[in-house]
Amino acid sequence: MNIVIFGAPGSGKGTQSERIVEKYGLYHISTGDLLRENIRKGTQLGKVADTFISKGLLIPDELMIEVLSDLFKNDPTILERGVIFDGFPRTIPQAEALAVMLGKHNTAIHAVVGLEVDEDELVNRMLERGKSSGRCDDNLETIKKRLGVYHKQTAPLRDYYVKEGSYARIDGNRKIEEIFGDISEALNPHKDKK
C-alpha cells in the first residue's frame, strides 16, 4: 500500500505518519526530513535546498523528483514494503511525476490522507513546535510565508486527488488518537494493495 499524507504545515503529518508506519509497516519518506538532513550534512543538494527552505519556499519540482528517483534507485525494496509519502507531492506536476514514477515500478498511490486543520490552529502548533524543536522555519514570519505558499501551490492538490477518488478527508483539529482512528478507518480497505 502506498499512501500520501496531505495537509498544511503544522497539520500533524509527521505525528500521524509515525502511527501509520507502526500500524501498517510502511516505509516513511519525509521529504522535509531528507532535505533537512542534506542541509545538516552540507551536501550540494542541501545547499540548494536551504536557499528555498530558509525563505519558506517550495523546492523546485525537478529537484524533488530527482531526490525520490535516487532513493528508489538506491533501494528498490522500499516500494515492496509500501510507502507513506509525507510532504510530497506538494504540487500537481509532482503528483503527476510521482504517478509516472510509481507506474514504472508497477504500483500506484492507493490512498491520500488529507489532514484538514483550521489556520489559527496551524500557526499555534508550529510556533509551539519551534519552541521545543528549534526548527528555524517555525517562526511567525516564515510560518506565514509557508502557509501562503501552501494555499497557492499545494492546496490545489486536494482537488486533484478528490477527482481521482483517492482523497480521504480527516478532521485534524481533534486529539491525536481520534484523528488516527479516522485514518485507520480510511486506510483499512487499502491495506492489502500492492
Salt bridges, closest charged atoms under 4 A:
ASP33 OD1 - ARG36 NH2 2.99
GLU37 OE2 - ARG40 NH2 2.77
GLU37 OE2 - LYS41 NZ 3.54
ASP70 OD1 - LYS73 NZ 3.85
ASP86 OD2 - HIS28 NE2 2.96
GLU116 OE2 - ARG158 NE 2.65
GLU116 OE1 - ARG169 NE 2.97
GLU119 OE1 - HIS151 NE2 2.76
GLU121 OE2 - ARG125 NE 2.99
GLU128 OE2 - LYS131 NZ 3.05
ASP137 OD2 - ARG135 NH2 2.99
ASP137 OD2 - ARG146 NH1 3.66
ASP138 OD2 - ARG129 NE 2.61
ASP138 OD2 - ARG135 NE 3.88
ASP138 OD1 - ARG146 NH1 3.14
GLU141 OE2 - LYS145 NZ 3.77
ASP171 OD2 - ARG174 NE 3.83
GLU177 OE2 - ARG19 NH2 3.79
ASP182 OD2 - ARG174 NH2 2.70
